[in-house]
Amino acid sequence: MSHSATSREAARRIGGYAARLRTKIYMMLLAHPEGLIDQQIEELTGIPGNTVRPRRGELEIMGLVVDSGKTRFTKAKRSATVWIAIKETI
């Protein structure tokens, strides 16, 4: 998949910032063992939804976040996946 020049530039500029956002989201999910939907992550962290979703997706790819198999309703009464953090083992 080829990304636009603006997308590549944004990714380059976000650099270590993306890692900090992933950490913030991961820590929030660890603090909520019952899990959270993306909208709740957004509200609790103050990170915009359009940033939460890709960072949470990266955590999922990394094996640190998984679909709980449950759903909750968003404020708009739509069903949303409840995500839970997997504790990293050393």
Salt bridges, closest charged atoms under 4 A:
GLU9 OE2 - ARG12 NH2 2.64
ASP38 OD2 - ARG56 NH2 2.75
GLU43 OE2 - LYS75 NZ 2.95
GLU58 OE1 - ARG22 NH1 2.71
GLU58 OE2 - ARG55 NH2 2.73
GLU60 OE1 - ARG56 NH1 3.70
